[in-house]
Amino acid sequence: MPASRSRHLCSVAAALVLTVAGPATAASAASSDASDLREVLFVGNNWDGTADVIKSSGDFAKVGRINVIPDKDQRMAEINADPIKWIYFMAIRNSVGEGHDQFADDMYSTPDGKSVVVSRPSFADVVSIDLATGKINWRVPVSGYRADHMAVSPDGARVAVSASTANTVHVLDIGTGRQLGSFATGDKPHENIFTKDGKYIWNMAIGDVNTALDDPGWDWTKGDRHITVVDATTYKQVKVIDMRQRLDAIGLKDFSDAVRPAVFSPDESKLYFQVSFFNGFLEYDVAADKITRVKTLPKNPATSEDRTTWVNDSRHHGISMNPAGTKLCVAGTMDDYATVVDRATLQEGTPVPASKPYWATVSGDGKDCIVSESGADQVTAIDFATGRKVTSIPVGDHPQRVRLGHVQADWTGPSGS
């Protein structure tokens, strides 16, 4: 990245409270009687436009299914009538979509468990769907032509969504869809994280992941990639973290600085994150503002070393941490496995075979890591304590994001479904 585009950490770094919401992030039930709600996992099936709802722990049995594109005909008519929208729609299908449309990227339920909010990349929007009827409550188009990762505030009242082609994050009222604010990011905003106290939002911009210029020598062509931290009340920038400088400082000049999925430690002091092309993850000390450890995970000998064959510049994509902060769970996307890693020693467990695992989250009871196997259309639970597979549950076409949330206690699917 050119020096003129590099950023320096603001002096407020050490003063910020830097925590990430734990497993219950997806839908705080504070505003509802907990006895009326049931904790579940929402599994977004990106290519077929559905979300499977399964139990949040135990046997992870299926509870119901939601169609997240009930308005598909209307949306397609709009796209087909607008040449620019059609070009972007087809570009999404033939690039990040791997020949498929992207209809269900991310989702969170409302605090009352009555609706689910979904970002839909190919339709460049966010919708709220009534869980009882399956009908759309509200729809908000994002800036540009693609919606991506979201995050929900700790109180469940706000949702932040990345508008990836507009280098913008929108923050919406989860109940009404009203925009509360927005902020600028680096190129291609991706993951968003609210801090536990709800005061800050972290956004990770990953740059252009669809070009074939994947050799480290061409890394500078991928765009301006950095972490943007904003005040979650004013949406004003608080600081920018450019990992390029921090990687260079420890001799990792050939590493990409595109921060992919990330997770904070419970004590707020460390950030664990993946970067493009790397089979492993890095540890970042927030107060010291430096990368402190690098963990390289095993390669699958069957995985091609041709970087242009790796999906969207990923090698590994998906990382989570158990509530105690003692174990990490990593999705080895292109290496077809997931593994549990001891946080103190960084020693990985025996790899659990998985087909293109795309995401990792934590079960409702905190005992298991839940990995979406996008290549096998299933989600798999792995025991944090033993590192062994617990069970796999069939879901829809190309599961990606998996989020904890709530539904009404007696819910089994929208009426008529």
C-alpha positions, 0 to 999 in steps of 0.5 A: 500500500502506498505510504500516503495511504497508510494510517496511524493509530490515534492516541485514544487507543489505550483508552477505548473499551474494546470488547466484543459481544459474546455468544448471546450477541445475536438477540438480546431478549431484554425487552421481552419475557424470556419465557416467551422466547426460544434461543436458536441458531439462524443458518443463512443459506446464501445460494438458495435464499433461505435460512434454517433455524435450528436449536442453539445447543444439544442435538441442534435439531431443525426448528423451522425454515424461512424464505428470505427472498419472498419478494424475488420476482419484484426485485428481479423485475427492478434489476432487469429494468436497470442496466447498471443494476443488472451488470452488478447483479451478474458481476456478483453472481459470476465473482463472489457468488461463484456462479450463484446468486447471493441471497442470504449473507447475514442475519439477526433476530429482533429482541422480541423474537418476532422478526429476523433482519437479513442482508441480501448481497445480490439485491443490495438491501437489508430486509426485516421478515416477520417470523410468523407470516414470512412477509417483509416488514421493511426493506432498506436498499444500501448504498451501491450495489451489494450488502454484506456482513452485519453486526447487532448492538448489545441491546439488539436495537441497532444493526450495522451493515456493510455496503461493500461497493460503496465503502460505507456502513449503514446503522439501522434501527432493527425495528423500523429500518430507519437509518440512524447513521453511517460512516466511511470505511476502507475499500470493500467493508466486510466484518463489523463488530460492536463492543460489549458496552455498545460504544464503538463499532469496528469495521474491517475492510478487505479490499478487492478479493476478486482480482487475479493479482494474488501474488504478494508482489501485487498486493498493493493493487487490492485497495485501501484495507484497514480497520475503522473504529467509530463512535457508535452514537455519533458514527464519527471515526475514532481511529484507523488501524492499518495492519500493513505497518504492524505486519511489516514491523515483524517482518511479514511483508508478504502477508496480506493486510486484509483483515477477515473474520476476527474475535476479541478476547473476553478481557478486551486486550487481544484481537484474533484475526485472519487475513487473506491467503493465510492458513492461520491467524494472528494475535493483536495486542490492543493496548500495545498496538502491535501483533504479538503472535502468529499461528500457522495452521496445517495445510491440506496437501490436496489444496492447490497452491495456486492462490487464484483458485482460492475463493475470494482470496480466502485460505481460512475464513471463520474464527470464534472463541469459547466464552471462557476465552481459553479456546479458539475455533478456526474454519480452514476454508480452502483446506477443508477442515476445522480445528480447536486451538488452545489460546494459551499455547496456540496448539491446534487439535486434530483437524475435523474434516469439513467441506469448505467451512465458511464460518465459525460461531459458538453454541448457545450453551458455549460448549461447542463451535458451530461451523458452516460447511458450505461445500456439504450443505450442513453445519457441524458442531465441534466440542471446544473441550475435546476438539472432536466432532459432535454432530452435523445437521443438513441445511440449505444450499451453501450455508455461510453466516450462522448467528445466535438469535431468538424466536417465539417459544412455540415457533416452528416456521412461518404460517403456510410454510 
